[in-house]
Amino acid sequence: RGGRGGRGGGAAASEADAPPPPPNGSGGGSAAPPAGDGGSAAPTPSPLQNLGISYKRQHNGPRFRRFEGTVQDLFEATIQAGLADRMFRLLVMKPLQTEKLEGLEVKSLSGGELQRVAIVICLGTPAQVYLIDEPSAGLDCEQRITVAQVIKRWVVSHSGKTAFVIEHDFVMASAMSDRIVVYTGQPGIECTATTPVGLVEGFNTFLEMLNVTFRRDPENLRPRINKRNSAMDRQQKANGQFYLFDLVDED
């Protein structure tokens, strides 16, 4: 679950054993997208649902905003089983604060609000595998951490299922994932997916391809890119530590 772009590919993380996901953008839409122009039409089931897959697209705004109705109407049309599940409400909807959105018109939501709605719909769709594309988009730092916790807690800890997440935020990625799938190759031409590896190996392999090292900010613990050929950059590369998971005292 690392960057989608970058030289030689990106990285993706999984929470449990599962085959690598299909290429980004393949296989249809989100788990339950709004359909039709005008009117509160029932969402059209995604072809991926027949394969036991719930998919959250990278961009949801244009499609969701075609839905004529409130967020509550959209939830009732897409995830009735989730709404009836007390644990789903407790572990997913409550921390994502969707109760504050339920009375709002879907077409009036901001990008961050739509992102939370899309995540709830994806997680509320029964599946064996959850494909989640950039869940951090449009969210602030605190919301990103909350979403990471919600995805891991609901999909892995509670449901015992698998999540594949494409994510550019390294803090969120490291908080969610337990394994990494690293993609190598030429962007837009060909790629090869590795077997899932541990976080340390996966992050280091990916960053080594980019020739970039990260340190931890001593105050907020967020990853910071080291200046190329700086003392810290040279030291980490010499030690094979392109990404530091523990705080390092730089004094």
Salt bridges, closest charged atoms under 4 A:
GLU15 OE2 - ARG1 NH2 2.51
ASP17 OD1 - ARG179 NH1 2.92
ASP37 OD1 - ARG66 NE 3.45
GLU68 OE2 - LYS107 NZ 2.73
ASP133 OD1 - ARG4 NH2 2.58
GLU134 OE2 - ARG4 NH2 3.09
GLU134 OE2 - HIS168 NE2 3.31
ASP169 OD2 - ARG144 NH1 2.69
ASP169 OD2 - ARG222 NH2 3.61
ASP178 OD1 - ARG179 NE 3.86
ASP217 OD2 - ARG224 NE 3.54
ASP233 OD2 - LYS237 NZ 3.10
GLU250 OE2 - ARG215 NE 3.37
